[in-house]
Amino acid sequence: MLTDNYYVHCEQCPRKCGVNRLEKQTGFCRETDELRIAFAGLHFGEEPLITVNGGSGTIFFTGCTLRCKFCQNYQISQDGFGKVVTKDDFVQICRSLQNNGAENINLVTPSHHIPKIADFISAAKNEGVTVPFCWNSSAYESVETLELLKGLVTIWLPDLKTLSSELSAGIFDAQDYPDKATKAIKWMIENNPLEIIDSANGKEKMISGVIIRHLYLPGRFAETADVLDFLKQNADGKACISLMNQYTPIPAKKGKIVEFEDRLVNSTEDSDIQDLIEAYDFDYLFYQELSDDTSWLPDFKRNQPFSNKLAKTVWHC
């Protein structure tokens, strides 16, 4: 694969900025051809199917194809925090995660570097990384570019944020998000059938398949109902659903919060969502218990961005 070709006139993601990232031009993602990472470590707060016993080996990339107004990782997705790494660096980070017991290598917000990451994954596999690779993204991706990851990534952890073009334009700066994300998720499901096995101590462990995440936004019940209806029709029995209710106001917002209330989910909303889940009766669905604890919010400027119970640092920029 001639990786550089994808960066000369960059059209990797749906924005198709057309900039020459090899010449250090930047488009919407604000990243050149150099791959930057902010943090890598064992994460114990992901879904049980990928956390299992040893934790998910997360690698957080700098930059993003969206600009969510409430992004908890804004320091790296929008503020540019991170360090340039080479292919050898990436391989070593993956090997360190595996050696520390990671159940998988969980690539967080990687959508703006698909060709380079595909090349780096191949190198990591050739150097003895045997745990599965997990693609943890917003799903705002082009199917044509995702094809580069076939046979390299077997676990997929996409968001389906909303099916409302108005909402996605207002808070993600991407009016076409619903169309692009649903196409990407359908591709992920079609190419990665569910394979869940029992681990050594009896916990279920995903080695292939898709877990689709949706974050409920306070006061936007109708949007969540639309998403769950889509998932019931297109993903039930073929993928796992992860419905999250931990929307949390962040300390440094990127632009004005619009179209929804900037607060925690309340108990009435939580009860309504649980009633909706029960009515749909999904084959495989995760749902968090409601909590007002916001201590999990990360600060990537610290060597340990998360609380000690959530993560163990293996590499930091």
Helices and strands as residue ranges (DSSP letters): H 5-8, G 21-23, E 36-43, H 48-51, E 56-61, H 74-77, E 83-84, H 87-99, E 105-108, G 111-113, H 114-126, E 133-137, H 143-146, G 147-149, E 155-158, H 165-172, H 177-191, E 195-198, E 204-215, H 221-234, E 240-244, H 267-280, E 285-287, E 311-316
